Amino acid sequence: MALRFIGIDPNTNGGNCPGVWIDDVKKEVLFQSWKPDAETEAACAENSPLPSSEGVVRLPYRMIQLIRKACDEAEGPQLR
């Protein structure tokens, strides 16, 4: 697996924290974060039904820069 680590929540203490990776082989962005409560998950499913192989994660706004960085790196110069 060719995962490239982008970063973790800047307000973390280093353990069990939200993180961002990109997979250059599968062309995917990966997120680790908190699972939503059932009410939030149901609200999300109203717009996009959730099969058992998918899930919703919560990411804090403070990680927006990391998400942008992951998107920029995933696009890379070859896609521009």
Secondary structure by P-SEA (a helix, b strand, c coil): ccccccccccccccccccbbbbbccccccccbbbbbcaaaaaaaacccccccccbbbbbcccaaaaaaaaaaaaaccccc
